[in-house]
Amino acid sequence: MKPLEVLKAEHHTILQVMTVLERLAQDLERREAVPAALIDDVLQFCQVFGDQAHHAKEEALFPLLARRGLGPDDTGINALVVQHEACRAYVREMRTHAGQTTHGDVAAALALAATARDYVSLLREHIRLEDSYVFAMASDKLTAGDNQKLARQFSDIDRGIAGRVRGAHDIVEEFQRFGQPGGARAQT
């Protein structure tokens, strides 16, 4: 799979987990019990997979695009990098609120929900811009050598996160079990 295809596939994976996060936010807003472990898994996924892996791969791509004539002003890459920083800040903020939520702090639970919604909204728009514009322009500019270099870098990044995060499929399955009869939600 070419590097741009990898990034698009990862976007799909990230969006699956964003759907879970959004639904957890709804539950928090309704003041329903939400498993702390599930929130932690989602936030760990956002931090490790979303940022330390996926964003790192994109940030490896951006300098290559600049060398191929797609500079920050042509593609909005500067804005995308700023959005990466905003995503990191949202995850830090959600972690803070999640820690307070486990102690029964209703205001923290509502703040976690609001921050989660903002994060999901930003990330969905960010992914739309990358998939629709940046990657479309990039596909014509990257050489076979660029793709090989990126593939090696992506592989190195993936090795760096191996074993540090649950997969999106596992998180989605856990969320689905949580909402089933007899699941954690039914027991609270």
Contacts in CASP RR format, 6 or more apart in sequence:
PFRMAT RR
TARGET T0000
AUTHOR 0000-0000-0000
METHOD contacts of the structure
MODEL  1
MKPLEVLKAEHHTILQVMTVLERLAQDLERREAVPAALIDDVLQFCQVFG
DQAHHAKEEALFPLLARRGLGPDDTGINALVVQHEACRAYVREMRTHAGQ
TTHGDVAAALALAATARDYVSLLREHIRLEDSYVFAMASDKLTAGDNQKL
ARQFSDIDRGIAGRVRGAHDIVEEFQRFGQPGGARAQT
1 9 0 8 1.000
2 147 0 8 1.000
2 151 0 8 1.000
3 57 0 8 1.000
3 61 0 8 1.000
3 142 0 8 1.000
3 147 0 8 1.000
3 150 0 8 1.000
3 151 0 8 1.000
3 154 0 8 1.000
4 135 0 8 1.000
4 138 0 8 1.000
4 139 0 8 1.000
4 142 0 8 1.000
6 57 0 8 1.000
6 154 0 8 1.000
7 54 0 8 1.000
7 57 0 8 1.000
7 58 0 8 1.000
7 61 0 8 1.000
7 130 0 8 1.000
7 135 0 8 1.000
8 131 0 8 1.000
8 135 0 8 1.000
10 49 0 8 1.000
10 50 0 8 1.000
10 53 0 8 1.000
10 54 0 8 1.000
10 57 0 8 1.000
11 127 0 8 1.000
11 130 0 8 1.000
11 131 0 8 1.000
13 49 0 8 1.000
13 168 0 8 1.000
14 49 0 8 1.000
14 50 0 8 1.000
14 54 0 8 1.000
14 123 0 8 1.000
14 127 0 8 1.000
14 168 0 8 1.000
15 124 0 8 1.000
15 127 0 8 1.000
16 168 0 8 1.000
16 169 0 8 1.000
16 172 0 8 1.000
17 42 0 8 1.000
17 45 0 8 1.000
17 46 0 8 1.000
17 168 0 8 1.000
17 171 0 8 1.000
17 172 0 8 1.000
18 120 0 8 1.000
18 123 0 8 1.000
18 124 0 8 1.000
19 172 0 8 1.000
20 42 0 8 1.000
20 171 0 8 1.000
20 172 0 8 1.000
20 175 0 8 1.000
21 42 0 8 1.000
21 46 0 8 1.000
21 116 0 8 1.000
21 119 0 8 1.000
21 120 0 8 1.000
22 116 0 8 1.000
22 117 0 8 1.000
22 120 0 8 1.000
23 175 0 8 1.000
24 34 0 8 1.000
24 38 0 8 1.000
24 39 0 8 1.000
24 42 0 8 1.000
24 113 0 8 1.000
24 116 0 8 1.000
24 175 0 8 1.000
25 112 0 8 1.000
25 113 0 8 1.000
25 114 0 8 1.000
25 116 0 8 1.000
25 117 0 8 1.000
25 120 0 8 1.000
26 113 0 8 1.000
27 33 0 8 1.000
27 34 0 8 1.000
27 185 0 8 1.000
28 34 0 8 1.000
28 101 0 8 1.000
28 109 0 8 1.000
28 110 0 8 1.000
28 112 0 8 1.000
28 113 0 8 1.000
28 116 0 8 1.000
29 110 0 8 1.000
29 113 0 8 1.000
31 106 0 8 1.000
31 109 0 8 1.000
32 185 0 8 1.000
32 188 0 8 1.000
33 184 0 8 1.000
33 185 0 8 1.000
33 188 0 8 1.000
35 178 0 8 1.000
35 184 0 8 1.000
36 98 0 8 1.000
36 101 0 8 1.000
36 102 0 8 1.000
38 171 0 8 1.000
38 174 0 8 1.000
38 175 0 8 1.000
38 178 0 8 1.000
39 98 0 8 1.000
39 101 0 8 1.000
39 112 0 8 1.000
40 98 0 8 1.000
41 166 0 8 1.000
41 170 0 8 1.000
41 171 0 8 1.000
41 174 0 8 1.000
42 171 0 8 1.000
43 91 0 8 1.000
43 94 0 8 1.000
43 95 0 8 1.000
43 98 0 8 1.000
44 164 0 8 1.000
44 165 0 8 1.000
44 166 0 8 1.000
45 165 0 8 1.000
45 166 0 8 1.000
45 167 0 8 1.000
45 168 0 8 1.000
45 171 0 8 1.000
46 87 0 8 1.000
46 91 0 8 1.000
46 94 0 8 1.000
46 119 0 8 1.000
47 91 0 8 1.000
47 95 0 8 1.000
48 161 0 8 1.000
48 164 0 8 1.000
48 165 0 8 1.000
49 161 0 8 1.000
49 165 0 8 1.000
49 167 0 8 1.000
49 168 0 8 1.000
50 87 0 8 1.000
51 84 0 8 1.000
51 87 0 8 1.000
51 88 0 8 1.000
51 91 0 8 1.000
52 157 0 8 1.000
52 161 0 8 1.000
53 157 0 8 1.000
53 158 0 8 1.000
53 160 0 8 1.000
53 161 0 8 1.000
55 84 0 8 1.000
55 87 0 8 1.000
56 157 0 8 1.000
57 150 0 8 1.000
57 153 0 8 1.000
57 154 0 8 1.000
57 157 0 8 1.000
58 80 0 8 1.000
58 84 0 8 1.000
58 130 0 8 1.000
59 81 0 8 1.000
59 84 0 8 1.000
60 150 0 8 1.000
60 153 0 8 1.000
60 154 0 8 1.000
60 157 0 8 1.000
61 138 0 8 1.000
61 150 0 8 1.000
62 72 0 8 1.000
62 77 0 8 1.000
62 80 0 8 1.000
62 81 0 8 1.000
64 142 0 8 1.000
64 146 0 8 1.000
64 149 0 8 1.000
64 150 0 8 1.000
65 71 0 8 1.000
65 75 0 8 1.000
65 77 0 8 1.000
65 134 0 8 1.000
65 137 0 8 1.000
65 138 0 8 1.000
65 141 0 8 1.000
65 142 0 8 1.000
66 72 0 8 1.000
66 77 0 8 1.000
68 138 0 8 1.000
68 141 0 8 1.000
68 142 0 8 1.000
68 143 0 8 1.000
68 146 0 8 1.000
69 141 0 8 1.000
70 77 0 8 1.000
70 137 0 8 1.000
70 138 0 8 1.000
70 141 0 8 1.000
71 77 0 8 1.000
72 78 0 8 1.000
74 137 0 8 1.000
75 133 0 8 1.000
75 134 0 8 1.000
75 137 0 8 1.000
75 138 0 8 1.000
76 129 0 8 1.000
76 134 0 8 1.000
77 134 0 8 1.000
80 126 0 8 1.000
80 129 0 8 1.000
80 130 0 8 1.000
80 134 0 8 1.000
83 122 0 8 1.000
83 126 0 8 1.000
86 122 0 8 1.000
87 119 0 8 1.000
87 122 0 8 1.000
87 123 0 8 1.000
87 126 0 8 1.000
90 115 0 8 1.000
90 118 0 8 1.000
90 119 0 8 1.000
90 122 0 8 1.000
91 119 0 8 1.000
93 115 0 8 1.000
94 112 0 8 1.000
94 115 0 8 1.000
94 116 0 8 1.000
94 119 0 8 1.000
97 108 0 8 1.000
97 109 0 8 1.000
97 111 0 8 1.000
97 112 0 8 1.000
97 115 0 8 1.000
98 108 0 8 1.000
98 112 0 8 1.000
99 108 0 8 1.000
100 108 0 8 1.000
101 108 0 8 1.000
101 109 0 8 1.000
101 112 0 8 1.000
142 150 0 8 1.000
177 183 0 8 1.000
177 184 0 8 1.000
178 184 0 8 1.000
178 185 0 8 1.000
179 185 0 8 1.000
179 186 0 8 1.000
180 186 0 8 1.000
END
